[in-house]
Amino acid sequence: MAINKAMQAALKALSYPELDIRKTYKLERGLTNFTSKRLIRPDLYRIWDHKVPCTDHEIPIRIFSPSEDLKNRPVLIFIHGGGWVTGNIDSYTGVCTDMAHLTQCIVASIDYRLAPEHRFPEGLEDCYTAVQEIFQESGLFHVQKEDIVIVGDSAGGNLTAAVSLMAKERGDFVPRRQILIYPAVYNNHSETSPYPSVRENGTGYLLTSKRVCDYLELYRSAPEDIENPLYAPLLAKDLSGQPKTLVITAEYCPLRDEGEAYGERLGEAGNEVEIHRIPDALHGYFSLPARFELVKKTYDIINQFLEG
């Protein structure tokens, strides 16, 4: 169903462009945790927690299995969104249980450290370390390395793309597939952005371009991060040797065009790429319950990609 005028007015009222996330991020974290809770059916899932040791801390991972039998099931390593500032494995538990159920895959959700307490590249290094352990200890899930897929939405899409770039640079492991759901992959979300969706969808559709700018400001450690392709993967000069990629964007999302541009550049560099734009969708729709038609359609696309 297309977005009508009444719905547009409601969305505009909910977009809160005047709020400064740089000052209210702690409050938003609490609200995110509260509003994202869903009823979980324990009889449908097996859920347990695991910790990956790091130099001076541990990285929590929550694992979701659609059944007791872990053998021969692909593993989806999930990196959550939230602008690098909000979100965690608790707030995304509903998303991950749906993902495990609807894909019949094991899902491993990474609880990386958040900005601004932990700025770029600390959260990214957490993600890389956790993904590396899963690849190197793939026997934990009785899975072949080629059946491990990295998945991320929004800021998690940014981190997923960056992990794949780092994997090529460092050579520790080789991701074969990645799924980027409305990823944030560029460094400019102001009026001077080269991507029209920033201006077309930057106000009145929940996620505002101003908020994206504020999130990125909280995430970066120094001004020079803006030009770092691990901060903004679309800036990478060489995108060859990247995983087979599925890019899913939302029609009314300010990040739409940069996500699609990243997919196009991956294809130009010789990688296998699929790009799908979900009509009438807003940024964040993937976190809705699975009964929503847009979410069902997205999982149809994801399952076809996983089976290909």
C-alpha positions in Angstrom: 0.0 0.0 0.0 1.4 3.4 -1.0 2.0 6.0 1.7 -1.0 8.4 1.6 -1.2 12.0 2.8 -2.6 11.0 6.2 0.2 8.6 6.8 2.7 11.1 5.6 1.4 13.6 8.2 1.7 11.0 11.0 5.2 10.1 9.9 6.3 13.7 9.9 5.0 14.1 13.4 6.9 11.1 14.6 10.2 12.0 12.9 11.3 14.5 15.6 13.9 16.3 13.5 14.5 18.8 16.4 15.9 16.2 18.8 19.6 16.1 19.1 20.7 12.5 19.4 24.1 13.7 20.5 22.5 14.8 23.8 19.7 12.2 24.1 21.3 9.0 23.0 21.2 7.4 26.5 17.5 8.0 26.8 17.0 6.6 23.3 18.9 3.5 24.2 16.4 2.8 27.0 13.4 3.5 24.8 14.8 1.2 22.1 15.1 -1.6 24.6 11.6 -1.0 25.9 9.8 -0.7 22.6 11.6 -3.6 20.8 10.5 -6.3 23.3 8.4 -9.0 21.8 6.8 -12.2 23.0 9.3 -15.0 22.3 8.0 -18.6 22.0 10.7 -20.7 23.7 9.2 -23.8 22.3 10.1 -22.7 18.8 13.7 -21.7 19.4 16.8 -22.6 21.3 18.7 -19.5 22.5 22.0 -19.3 24.4 24.7 -16.8 25.0 28.4 -17.0 24.2 31.3 -14.7 24.8 34.3 -14.1 22.6 37.5 -13.1 24.5 39.2 -9.9 23.4 42.3 -8.2 24.7 40.7 -6.3 27.6 37.0 -7.2 27.3 34.6 -9.9 26.1 32.2 -9.6 23.2 28.8 -11.1 23.9 27.1 -13.2 21.2 23.6 -14.5 21.4 22.9 -17.6 19.3 19.4 -18.5 18.0 18.7 -22.0 16.6 15.3 -23.0 15.0 15.7 -26.5 16.5 17.9 -28.7 18.5 19.7 -30.1 15.5 22.6 -27.8 14.6 24.2 -29.9 11.9 24.2 -28.7 8.3 22.5 -25.4 8.9 23.9 -22.2 7.5 25.0 -19.6 10.1 23.9 -16.0 9.8 26.2 -13.7 11.7 24.0 -10.7 12.5 25.3 -7.2 13.2 22.6 -5.0 14.5 21.7 -1.4 13.6 21.1 1.6 15.8 23.4 4.3 14.4 26.5 2.7 16.1 24.9 4.3 19.2 21.8 2.3 20.2 20.6 -1.2 20.0 22.0 -4.5 21.4 21.4 -8.2 21.4 18.4 -7.7 23.7 16.6 -5.2 21.6 17.2 -7.3 18.5 16.2 -10.7 20.0 12.8 -10.5 18.3 14.4 -9.8 15.0 16.9 -12.7 15.4 14.3 -15.2 16.5 12.2 -14.3 13.4 15.3 -14.6 11.3 16.2 -18.1 12.7 12.6 -19.3 12.2 12.0 -17.8 8.8 15.4 -18.9 7.3 15.8 -22.1 9.3 19.4 -21.0 9.9 21.4 -20.5 13.0 21.7 -16.8 13.9 24.6 -15.4 15.9 24.0 -11.8 17.0 27.0 -9.7 18.0 26.8 -7.2 20.9 29.6 -4.9 19.8 30.5 -1.8 21.9 28.7 1.4 21.2 29.6 5.0 20.5 30.2 7.6 21.8 31.8 5.7 24.7 33.6 3.5 22.1 34.1 5.3 18.8 35.3 4.1 15.5 36.9 1.6 15.0 36.3 0.0 18.4 32.8 -1.4 17.6 34.0 -2.5 14.2 37.0 -4.3 15.7 34.6 -6.1 18.0 32.5 -7.3 15.0 35.6 -8.4 13.2 36.9 -10.3 16.2 33.6 -12.1 16.7 33.2 -12.9 13.0 36.8 -14.2 12.9 36.2 -16.6 15.8 33.0 -18.0 14.2 34.9 -18.6 10.9 37.9 -20.1 12.7 35.8 -22.2 15.1 33.1 -23.1 12.6 33.1 -26.7 14.0 31.1 -25.1 16.9 28.1 -25.1 14.6 29.0 -28.1 12.4 29.0 -25.8 9.4 31.2 -25.4 6.4 32.8 -21.9 6.1 31.1 -21.3 2.8 27.8 -21.6 4.7 28.6 -18.7 7.0 26.8 -15.4 5.9 27.3 -12.0 7.5 24.1 -9.9 7.8 23.6 -6.3 9.0 20.9 -3.7 8.9 21.6 0.1 8.8 24.7 0.8 10.8 25.0 -2.9 11.0 25.1 -3.0 7.2 28.0 -0.5 7.4 29.8 -2.7 9.9 29.1 -5.8 7.8 30.6 -4.2 4.6 33.5 -2.9 6.6 34.2 -6.4 8.1 34.3 -7.8 4.6 36.7 -5.1 3.5 38.9 -5.8 6.5 38.8 -9.6 5.8 40.3 -9.0 2.4 43.0 -6.7 3.8 44.0 -8.9 6.7 43.4 -12.4 5.2 42.2 -14.0 8.4 39.1 -15.5 6.8 37.1 -15.3 3.5 33.4 -14.4 3.8 31.5 -15.9 0.8 28.2 -14.0 1.2 26.9 -10.9 2.9 23.5 -9.3 3.2 23.2 -5.5 3.6 19.8 -4.2 4.7 19.4 -0.5 4.0 23.1 0.0 4.8 24.8 3.3 5.8 27.9 3.3 3.6 28.6 7.0 2.8 30.0 9.9 4.7 27.8 12.8 3.6 24.1 13.0 4.5 23.7 16.8 4.2 22.1 18.8 1.5 25.3 18.5 -0.5 25.1 14.7 -0.7 25.3 13.3 -4.3 22.4 10.9 -3.5 18.9 12.3 -4.0 17.3 10.0 -1.4 19.0 12.0 1.3 17.0 15.1 0.3 13.8 13.3 -0.9 13.5 11.1 2.3 15.6 13.0 4.7 12.7 14.5 6.6 9.2 13.1 7.4 10.0 9.4 7.2 11.2 8.6 10.8 14.9 8.5 10.2 16.0 12.0 9.2 19.2 12.9 7.4 20.1 15.2 10.3 19.9 12.2 12.7 22.2 10.2 10.4 24.7 13.1 10.5 24.5 13.2 14.3 25.0 9.4 14.5 28.1 9.6 12.3 29.5 12.4 14.4 29.1 10.4 17.5 30.7 7.4 15.8 33.9 8.9 14.5 37.0 9.4 16.6 38.7 12.1 14.5 37.9 14.3 11.5 40.1 12.2 9.2 37.8 9.2 9.8 35.4 10.8 7.3 37.6 9.6 4.4 38.3 6.1 5.8 36.6 3.4 3.7 36.1 1.3 6.9 34.0 4.2 8.2 32.3 4.8 4.9 32.7 1.7 2.7 31.5 3.4 -0.5 34.8 5.4 -0.4 36.8 2.2 -1.0 38.9 2.5 -4.2 39.1 -1.2 -4.7 36.0 -3.3 -4.1 37.2 -6.4 -5.9 37.3 -9.7 -4.0 34.2 -9.0 -2.0 31.6 -11.6 -1.0 28.5 -12.4 -3.1 26.2 -9.6 -1.9 22.5 -9.0 -1.4 21.6 -5.4 -1.0 18.1 -4.6 0.2 16.9 -1.0 0.4 13.7 0.8 1.4 11.9 3.2 -0.9 11.4 6.0 1.7 14.8 5.7 3.3 17.5 8.4 3.2 20.1 5.7 2.8 18.4 4.1 -0.2 20.6 5.5 -3.0 24.0 5.1 -1.3 23.1 1.4 -0.5 22.2 0.8 -4.2 25.3 2.7 -5.3 27.4 0.4 -3.2 25.8 -2.6 -4.7 26.4 -1.2 -8.2 30.1 -0.6 -7.4 30.5 -4.1 -6.1 29.1 -5.4 -9.3 31.4 -3.2 -11.4 34.3 -4.6 -9.5 33.5 -8.1 -10.6 31.5 -9.3 -7.6 28.1 -11.1 -7.7 25.4 -8.7 -6.5 21.7 -8.6 -6.2 19.9 -5.3 -5.4 16.3 -5.1 -4.3 14.3 -2.0 -3.4 11.3 -2.7 -1.2 8.4 -0.5 -2.3 6.6 1.7 0.3 9.1 0.7 3.0 10.6 3.0 5.6 14.0 2.7 7.2 13.8 0.3 10.1 10.9 -1.8 8.7 13.0 -5.0 9.0 12.5 -4.8 12.8 8.7 -5.2 12.4 7.1 -8.5 13.3 7.2 -11.2 10.6 3.5 -10.9 10.0 4.0 -7.6 8.1 3.9 -8.1 4.3 7.1 -6.1 3.8 9.0 -8.3 6.2 7.7 -11.5 4.5 8.7 -10.2 1.1 12.2 -9.4 2.4 12.6 -12.9 3.8 11.5 -14.4 0.5 14.3 -12.5 -1.1 16.8 -13.5 1.6 15.9 -17.2 1.3 16.3 -17.1 -2.4 19.7 -15.6 -2.0 20.7 -18.2 0.6 19.6 -21.0 -1.6 21.3 -19.7 -4.7 
